[in-house]
Amino acid sequence: MVSLSTWFRYIAHKFEYSVSLSWKSYTIGQITDREVGDAIWKNLFQGKLTYLHWSKGEEMAPTIGGQGGTLLVRKLPSTDPTRVFVGDVVVMKDPENSDNYLVRRLAAVEGYEMVSVDEKDEPFVLEKDECWVTSDNESLKPKEAKDSRTFGPVPMTNIVGRVIYEMRTAVDHGPVQNSHFGMRKDSPVLEVELDVDEMAKSARS
């Protein structure tokens, strides 16, 4: 049973998401200023803050199973260091193929100084709206891991969501370890929107 305080926090998150989404639509000219209010209410009462994403590959093992799994992903209408945090597992557009999506861990954001293991490489600072992502599987070589060690910094705008739950099998599932801030923000969303039966059906289909 979801508590009243959790519902209030969940509704607050939905309202924030609705405002962000509607403002985004307004700034790119999809809706007029008169339609902003209607769009906010429509986004608030329709749809969810999460979606299901199928992941495969060993890049994020052991956090996410190498055999593949169904992930519950929290949608992020905009991505900046106040909404997505270092330590979060994120879904992002592949910088080398925009039709593809990668699951990686956010390792650094704008302002972080990056130092290479190769002494010939000069240290550099991530610029505004840039981030650095890594795979969790330490046994993979950089090229196999397909992360920022091979393609470099990526725009924060490539991030579309934060992974909050994984189902490997009907009996092997649980929340994904993110940053403290990310997990605190996502706890009411996870409590209200997690549907293990729906995830199991998705995994079988």
C-alpha positions as YAML, in Angstrom:
chain: A
units: angstrom
residues:
- id: 1
  name: MET
  ca: [0.00, 0.00, 0.00]
- id: 2
  name: VAL
  ca: [1.48, 3.33, -1.08]
- id: 3
  name: SER
  ca: [1.47, 5.94, 1.69]
- id: 4
  name: LEU
  ca: [-0.13, 9.38, 1.29]
- id: 5
  name: SER
  ca: [3.24, 11.16, 1.61]
- id: 6
  name: THR
  ca: [4.64, 8.98, -1.20]
- id: 7
  name: TRP
  ca: [1.66, 9.89, -3.41]
- id: 8
  name: PHE
  ca: [2.24, 13.60, -2.74]
- id: 9
  name: ARG
  ca: [5.92, 13.27, -3.67]
- id: 10
  name: TYR
  ca: [4.98, 11.28, -6.78]
- id: 11
  name: ILE
  ca: [2.42, 13.91, -7.89]
- id: 12
  name: ALA
  ca: [5.03, 16.65, -7.31]
- id: 13
  name: HIS
  ca: [7.45, 14.76, -9.58]
- id: 14
  name: LYS
  ca: [4.72, 14.34, -12.22]
- id: 15
  name: PHE
  ca: [3.90, 18.05, -12.05]
- id: 16
  name: GLU
  ca: [7.57, 19.02, -12.43]
- id: 17
  name: TYR
  ca: [7.89, 16.64, -15.40]
- id: 18
  name: SER
  ca: [4.70, 18.02, -16.99]
- id: 19
  name: VAL
  ca: [5.87, 21.63, -16.66]
- id: 20
  name: SER
  ca: [9.33, 20.79, -18.07]
- id: 21
  name: LEU
  ca: [7.85, 18.86, -21.00]
- id: 22
  name: SER
  ca: [5.28, 21.57, -21.81]
- id: 23
  name: TRP
  ca: [7.88, 24.36, -21.58]
- id: 24
  name: LYS
  ca: [10.16, 22.37, -23.90]
- id: 25
  name: SER
  ca: [7.32, 22.03, -26.44]
- id: 26
  name: TYR
  ca: [6.62, 25.76, -26.16]
- id: 27
  name: THR
  ca: [10.26, 26.86, -26.63]
- id: 28
  name: ILE
  ca: [10.65, 24.79, -29.82]
- id: 29
  name: GLY
  ca: [7.35, 26.13, -31.19]
- id: 30
  name: GLN
  ca: [5.24, 22.97, -30.99]
- id: 31
  name: ILE
  ca: [2.56, 24.68, -28.88]
- id: 32
  name: THR
  ca: [1.46, 28.31, -28.37]
- id: 33
  name: ASP
  ca: [1.51, 30.20, -25.05]
- id: 34
  name: ARG
  ca: [-2.26, 29.65, -24.76]
- id: 35
  name: GLU
  ca: [-1.79, 25.88, -25.02]
- id: 36
  name: VAL
  ca: [0.89, 25.59, -22.31]
- id: 37
  name: GLY
  ca: [-1.62, 25.27, -19.43]
- id: 38
  name: ASP
  ca: [-3.63, 22.58, -21.23]
- id: 39
  name: ALA
  ca: [-0.43, 20.69, -22.06]
- id: 40
  name: ILE
  ca: [0.66, 20.72, -18.40]
- id: 41
  name: TRP
  ca: [-2.65, 19.21, -17.22]
- id: 42
  name: LYS
  ca: [-2.69, 16.69, -20.08]
- id: 43
  name: ASN
  ca: [0.87, 15.52, -19.30]
- id: 44
  name: LEU
  ca: [0.05, 15.41, -15.58]
- id: 45
  name: PHE
  ca: [-2.93, 13.08, -15.90]
- id: 46
  name: GLN
  ca: [-1.85, 10.98, -18.87]
- id: 47
  name: GLY
  ca: [1.05, 8.59, -19.18]
- id: 48
  name: LYS
  ca: [3.74, 7.49, -16.78]
- id: 49
  name: LEU
  ca: [7.11, 8.75, -15.60]
- id: 50
  name: THR
  ca: [8.70, 5.43, -16.57]
- id: 51
  name: TYR
  ca: [9.04, 3.12, -19.57]
- id: 52
  name: LEU
  ca: [10.45, -0.36, -20.19]
- id: 53
  name: HIS
  ca: [13.74, -0.84, -22.04]
- id: 54
  name: TRP
  ca: [15.33, -4.14, -23.06]
- id: 55
  name: SER
  ca: [19.08, -4.28, -22.44]
- id: 56
  name: LYS
  ca: [21.60, -6.86, -23.61]
- id: 57
  name: GLY
  ca: [25.37, -7.10, -23.65]
- id: 58
  name: GLU
  ca: [28.01, -7.49, -20.95]
- id: 59
  name: GLU
  ca: [29.10, -3.85, -20.69]
- id: 60
  name: MET
  ca: [27.15, -3.20, -17.47]
- id: 61
  name: ALA
  ca: [27.72, -6.56, -15.75]
- id: 62
  name: PRO
  ca: [27.39, -7.32, -12.88]
- id: 63
  name: THR
  ca: [24.98, -4.38, -12.30]
- id: 64
  name: ILE
  ca: [22.86, -5.48, -15.26]
- id: 65
  name: GLY
  ca: [22.92, -9.10, -16.44]
- id: 66
  name: GLY
  ca: [24.97, -9.95, -19.51]
- id: 67
  name: GLN
  ca: [22.23, -12.24, -20.83]
- id: 68
  name: GLY
  ca: [19.88, -9.28, -21.11]
- id: 69
  name: GLY
  ca: [17.10, -7.94, -18.95]
- id: 70
  name: THR
  ca: [14.06, -5.70, -18.87]
- id: 71
  name: LEU
  ca: [14.82, -2.31, -17.33]
- id: 72
  name: LEU
  ca: [12.40, 0.17, -15.78]
- id: 73
  name: VAL
  ca: [13.63, 3.61, -16.83]
- id: 74
  name: ARG
  ca: [12.63, 6.95, -15.32]
- id: 75
  name: LYS
  ca: [12.04, 9.55, -18.05]
- id: 76
  name: LEU
  ca: [14.03, 12.77, -17.78]
- id: 77
  name: PRO
  ca: [12.52, 15.71, -19.72]
- id: 78
  name: SER
  ca: [15.78, 17.62, -19.42]
- id: 79
  name: THR
  ca: [19.19, 16.60, -18.17]
- id: 80
  name: ASP
  ca: [21.46, 18.78, -16.07]
- id: 81
  name: PRO
  ca: [23.48, 18.20, -12.86]
- id: 82
  name: THR
  ca: [20.37, 18.99, -10.75]
- id: 83
  name: ARG
  ca: [18.35, 16.14, -12.29]
- id: 84
  name: VAL
  ca: [20.89, 13.45, -13.13]
- id: 85
  name: PHE
  ca: [23.88, 12.74, -10.89]
- id: 86
  name: VAL
  ca: [27.33, 11.20, -10.95]
- id: 87
  name: GLY
  ca: [26.87, 7.52, -10.09]
- id: 88
  name: ASP
  ca: [23.52, 7.13, -11.89]
- id: 89
  name: VAL
  ca: [22.96, 4.36, -14.45]
- id: 90
  name: VAL
  ca: [21.48, 6.12, -17.48]
- id: 91
  name: VAL
  ca: [19.98, 5.34, -20.88]
- id: 92
  name: MET
  ca: [21.55, 7.54, -23.54]
- id: 93
  name: LYS
  ca: [21.62, 7.95, -27.30]
- id: 94
  name: ASP
  ca: [24.67, 6.23, -28.77]
- id: 95
  name: PRO
  ca: [26.97, 9.10, -29.90]
- id: 96
  name: GLU
  ca: [28.14, 6.93, -32.81]
- id: 97
  name: ASN
  ca: [24.65, 5.82, -33.90]
- id: 98
  name: SER
  ca: [21.68, 8.01, -32.93]
- id: 99
  name: ASP
  ca: [19.20, 5.17, -33.64]
- id: 100
  name: ASN
  ca: [20.80, 3.07, -30.90]
- id: 101
  name: TYR
  ca: [20.61, 3.48, -27.11]
- id: 102
  name: LEU
  ca: [23.31, 2.57, -24.59]
- id: 103
  name: VAL
  ca: [23.05, 1.89, -20.85]
- id: 104
  name: ARG
  ca: [26.09, 3.32, -19.01]
- id: 105
  name: ARG
  ca: [27.04, 4.83, -15.65]
- id: 106
  name: LEU
  ca: [27.47, 8.59, -15.38]
- id: 107
  name: ALA
  ca: [31.05, 9.04, -14.12]
- id: 108
  name: ALA
  ca: [31.63, 12.81, -14.41]
- id: 109
  name: VAL
  ca: [29.83, 16.04, -15.40]
- id: 110
  name: GLU
  ca: [30.82, 19.59, -16.40]
- id: 111
  name: GLY
  ca: [33.70, 21.02, -14.39]
- id: 112
  name: TYR
  ca: [35.33, 17.65, -13.60]
- id: 113
  name: GLU
  ca: [39.02, 17.32, -14.50]
- id: 114
  name: MET
  ca: [39.69, 14.13, -16.46]
- id: 115
  name: VAL
  ca: [43.10, 12.49, -16.21]
- id: 116
  name: SER
  ca: [44.12, 9.72, -18.63]
- id: 117
  name: VAL
  ca: [45.97, 6.57, -17.54]
- id: 118
  name: ASP
  ca: [48.26, 7.31, -20.50]
- id: 119
  name: GLU
  ca: [50.80, 9.88, -19.28]
- id: 120
  name: LYS
  ca: [51.18, 11.26, -22.82]
- id: 121
  name: ASP
  ca: [47.58, 12.55, -22.71]
- id: 122
  name: GLU
  ca: [47.03, 15.98, -21.17]
- id: 123
  name: PRO
  ca: [44.38, 16.34, -18.43]
- id: 124
  name: PHE
  ca: [41.27, 18.23, -19.54]
- id: 125
  name: VAL
  ca: [38.14, 19.67, -17.92]
- id: 126
  name: LEU
  ca: [34.64, 18.69, -19.05]
- id: 127
  name: GLU
  ca: [32.91, 21.71, -20.58]
- id: 128
  name: LYS
  ca: [29.39, 22.96, -19.88]
- id: 129
  name: ASP
  ca: [26.71, 20.35, -20.62]
- id: 130
  name: GLU
  ca: [29.31, 17.63, -21.22]
- id: 131
  name: CYS
  ca: [29.53, 14.33, -19.34]
- id: 132
  name: TRP
  ca: [31.66, 11.20, -19.18]
- id: 133
  name: VAL
  ca: [30.10, 7.73, -19.10]
- id: 134
  name: THR
  ca: [31.63, 4.35, -18.33]
- id: 135
  name: SER
  ca: [30.63, 0.70, -18.39]
- id: 136
  name: ASP
  ca: [30.57, -1.22, -15.07]
- id: 137
  name: ASN
  ca: [32.31, -4.31, -16.44]
- id: 138
  name: GLU
  ca: [35.93, -3.84, -15.41]
- id: 139
  name: SER
  ca: [37.09, -6.97, -17.27]
- id: 140
  name: LEU
  ca: [36.36, -5.39, -20.68]
- id: 141
  name: LYS
  ca: [38.95, -3.46, -22.68]
- id: 142
  name: PRO
  ca: [37.99, 0.18, -23.49]
- id: 143
  name: LYS
  ca: [36.98, -0.66, -27.10]
- id: 144
  name: GLU
  ca: [34.81, -3.56, -25.93]
- id: 145
  name: ALA
  ca: [33.23, -1.42, -23.20]
- id: 146
  name: LYS
  ca: [32.13, 1.19, -25.76]
- id: 147
  name: ASP
  ca: [32.10, 4.14, -23.39]
- id: 148
  name: SER
  ca: [33.71, 7.59, -23.09]
- id: 149
  name: ARG
  ca: [37.18, 6.03, -23.12]
- id: 150
  name: THR
  ca: [36.58, 5.33, -26.83]
- id: 151
  name: PHE
  ca: [34.13, 8.04, -27.95]
- id: 152
  name: GLY
  ca: [35.09, 10.80, -25.48]
- id: 153
  name: PRO
  ca: [32.77, 13.25, -23.68]
- id: 154
  name: VAL
  ca: [29.10, 13.25, -24.69]
- id: 155
  name: PRO
  ca: [26.45, 15.99, -24.46]
- id: 156
  name: MET
  ca: [24.19, 15.72, -21.39]
- id: 157
  name: THR
  ca: [21.27, 16.01, -23.84]
- id: 158
  name: ASN
  ca: [22.08, 12.48, -25.06]
- id: 159
  name: ILE
  ca: [20.75, 11.15, -21.73]
- id: 160
  name: VAL
  ca: [17.05, 10.24, -21.90]
- id: 161
  name: GLY
  ca: [16.44, 8.42, -18.61]
- id: 162
  name: ARG
  ca: [17.74, 6.87, -15.40]
- id: 163
  name: VAL
  ca: [17.53, 3.08, -14.91]
- id: 164
  name: ILE
  ca: [15.76, 2.40, -11.61]
- id: 165
  name: TYR
  ca: [14.88, -1.33, -11.68]
- id: 166
  name: GLU
  ca: [15.99, -4.45, -13.53]
- id: 167
  name: MET
  ca: [14.31, -7.80, -14.16]
- id: 168
  name: ARG
  ca: [16.62, -10.58, -15.34]
- id: 169
  name: THR
  ca: [14.15, -13.40, -14.70]
- id: 170
  name: ALA
  ca: [10.83, -13.78, -12.86]
- id: 171
  name: VAL
  ca: [12.74, -14.56, -9.66]
- id: 172
  name: ASP
  ca: [15.86, -12.42, -10.19]
- id: 173
  name: HIS
  ca: [14.97, -8.74, -10.10]
- id: 174
  name: GLY
  ca: [15.50, -5.64, -8.00]
- id: 175
  name: PRO
  ca: [16.34, -1.93, -7.88]
- id: 176
  name: VAL
  ca: [19.44, -0.64, -9.67]
- id: 177
  name: GLN
  ca: [22.12, 1.01, -7.52]
- id: 178
  name: ASN
  ca: [22.26, 4.69, -8.47]
- id: 179
  name: SER
  ca: [23.59, 7.77, -6.69]
- id: 180
  name: HIS
  ca: [22.06, 8.59, -3.29]
- id: 181
  name: PHE
  ca: [20.36, 11.66, -4.81]
- id: 182
  name: GLY
  ca: [18.98, 9.72, -7.78]
- id: 183
  name: MET
  ca: [17.57, 6.92, -5.63]
- id: 184
  name: ARG
  ca: [15.95, 9.39, -3.25]
- id: 185
  name: LYS
  ca: [14.30, 11.27, -6.13]
- id: 186
  name: ASP
  ca: [13.11, 8.04, -7.76]
- id: 187
  name: SER
  ca: [11.78, 6.21, -4.68]
- id: 188
  name: PRO
  ca: [8.16, 7.50, -4.94]
- id: 189
  name: VAL
  ca: [8.13, 6.86, -8.70]
- id: 190
  name: LEU
  ca: [9.37, 3.31, -8.16]
- id: 191
  name: GLU
  ca: [6.81, 2.68, -5.42]
- id: 192
  name: VAL
  ca: [3.86, 3.89, -7.52]
- id: 193
  name: GLU
  ca: [4.82, 2.73, -11.04]
- id: 194
  name: LEU
  ca: [6.74, -0.54, -10.53]
- id: 195
  name: ASP
  ca: [4.69, -3.40, -11.97]
- id: 196
  name: VAL
  ca: [6.71, -6.63, -11.73]
- id: 197
  name: ASP
  ca: [4.02, -8.62, -13.60]
- id: 198
  name: GLU
  ca: [4.13, -6.17, -16.52]
- id: 199
  name: MET
  ca: [7.93, -6.39, -16.61]
- id: 200
  name: ALA
  ca: [7.78, -10.20, -16.57]
- id: 201
  name: LYS
  ca: [5.31, -10.18, -19.49]
- id: 202
  name: SER
  ca: [7.58, -7.80, -21.40]
- id: 203
  name: ALA
  ca: [10.59, -10.08, -20.73]
- id: 204
  name: ARG
  ca: [8.69, -13.11, -22.13]
- id: 205
  name: SER
  ca: [7.40, -11.36, -25.25]
...
